[in-house]
Structures are given as structure tokens and as C-alpha cells.
Amino acid sequence: MTEYEAVTLAQSLLSNASNMYVIFLSFLSGYLLVAHLAGETLTRSQLLLITALYIPTMMYTLYGWHAFTQLGAHYMAIANNLSEEASRGEQRLLLFGLFINLAITLAPLKYMYDVRRSNDP
């Protein structure tokens, strides 16, 4: 693989990662809006349905973001002839970002729980 091909592939993968993160933020914002505007009035079955759709969708988008970013960084390292140690450092940073985004995914669930509990007597 030539350097040009590796860079082009890396740019394409990183572009896909950016798109997955935009989708992640869109679903996160949507769930927060539902929690804030309608959280108190949702029935238990509606809440379970929304949450059952939210969690797998968020995990899928996070997986896509992680996979595209990791592959993009891998091909960028190939294009730049970086060592394996530099690649491992990028992977550690990427895993840290993944854990932060998992916490961001779980925070709206806590918010929905708090909104629903505030309505209980």
C-alpha cells in the first residue's frame, strides 16, 4: 500500500468516525430532550421502550466511532511510518475517550431517573 492510499483510507475512516460521533450526539440530545420535556408524563412501558431503543443505538454508534477511529489511526500510522509504541499510545487515548463517552451515555439515564423520581410523592 502506498503512502497516498494509506492517507486516503485513513481520512475516509476518520470521516466516518466523525459521522458516527455526530449520530451519537444526536441520539444523546434526543434522549435528553425527551427526558426533560416528557419524562414526568411517560408511562413505564413508554420509558422502557425509549430506553430499550436508546441503549443499543448508543452502544452501536460508540462501537462504530471507536472502530473507525482506531482503523483510521492505524492507517495514518502506516502512512507516517510510526512505531508500534506510538500506535499503542494512540490506542490508550482512544480507550480513555471510549470510557468517557460511555459515562456520557449513562448520564441521561440518571437524569431520566431523577426527573421521574421528582414526580413521585
C-alpha positions in Angstrom: 0.0 0.0 0.0 1.4 3.4 -1.0 1.6 6.3 1.4 -1.1 8.1 -0.6 -3.5 5.1 -0.4 -2.9 4.8 3.4 -3.6 8.5 4.0 -6.7 8.4 1.8 -8.0 5.4 3.6 -7.2 6.9 7.0 -9.0 10.2 6.1 -12.1 8.2 4.9 -12.2 6.2 8.1 -11.8 9.2 10.3 -14.5 11.0 8.4 -16.8 8.0 9.1 -15.8 8.2 12.8 -16.8 11.9 12.8 -20.2 11.0 11.3 -20.7 8.3 13.9 -20.0 10.8 16.7 -22.5 13.2 15.2 -25.1 10.5 15.3 -24.1 9.7 18.9 -24.6 13.3 19.9 -27.9 13.5 18.1 -29.3 10.5 19.9 -27.9 11.8 23.2 -29.6 15.1 22.7 -32.8 13.5 21.7 -33.0 11.3 24.8 -32.2 14.3 27.0 -34.9 16.4 25.3 -37.4 13.5 25.9 -36.3 13.2 29.5 -36.6 16.9 30.1 -39.8 17.7 28.2 -41.8 14.5 28.7 -40.0 12.4 31.3 -42.6 13.0 34.0 -45.6 12.1 31.8 -44.2 8.9 30.2 -45.8 5.7 31.2 -43.5 2.9 32.4 -43.9 1.0 29.1 -43.1 4.1 27.1 -40.0 4.7 29.2 -38.9 1.1 28.8 -39.4 1.2 25.0 -37.4 4.5 24.7 -34.6 3.3 26.9 -34.5 -0.1 25.1 -34.0 1.7 21.9 -31.6 4.3 23.3 -29.0 1.9 24.9 -28.3 -0.4 21.9 -28.3 2.6 19.5 -25.7 4.4 21.6 -23.6 1.3 22.0 -23.7 0.8 18.2 -22.7 4.3 17.5 -19.9 4.2 20.1 -18.6 1.0 18.6 -18.6 2.5 15.2 -16.9 5.6 16.4 -14.2 3.5 18.2 -13.7 1.1 15.3 -13.4 3.8 12.6 -11.1 5.9 14.8 -8.9 3.0 15.6 -8.6 1.9 12.0 -8.0 5.5 10.8 -5.2 5.9 13.4 -3.7 2.6 12.3 -3.6 3.6 8.6 -2.3 7.0 9.5 0.5 5.4 11.5 1.3 3.2 8.5 1.4 6.3 6.2 3.7 8.1 8.6 5.9 5.0 9.4 5.3 5.3 13.1 6.5 2.8 15.6 4.2 0.3 17.4 4.8 2.3 20.7 3.2 5.4 19.1 0.3 3.3 18.0 -0.2 1.9 21.5 -0.2 5.4 22.9 -3.0 6.3 20.5 -5.0 3.2 21.4 -4.7 4.1 25.1 -6.0 7.6 24.4 -8.8 6.2 22.3 -9.9 3.8 25.1 -9.9 6.7 27.5 -12.2 8.5 25.1 -14.4 5.5 24.8 -14.8 5.3 28.6 -15.6 9.0 28.8 -18.3 8.5 26.1 -19.8 5.5 27.9 -20.2 7.8 31.0 -21.8 10.4 28.8 -24.2 7.7 27.5 -25.2 6.7 31.0 -25.7 10.3 32.4 -29.0 10.9 30.6 -30.3 7.6 32.1 -29.6 9.0 35.5 -31.3 12.3 34.5 -34.4 10.5 33.3 -34.5 8.6 36.6 -34.2 11.8 38.6 -36.9 13.5 36.5 -39.3 10.6 37.1 -38.5 10.4 40.8 -39.1 14.1 41.3 -42.7 13.5 40.3 -43.3 10.7 42.9 -44.9 11.8 46.2 
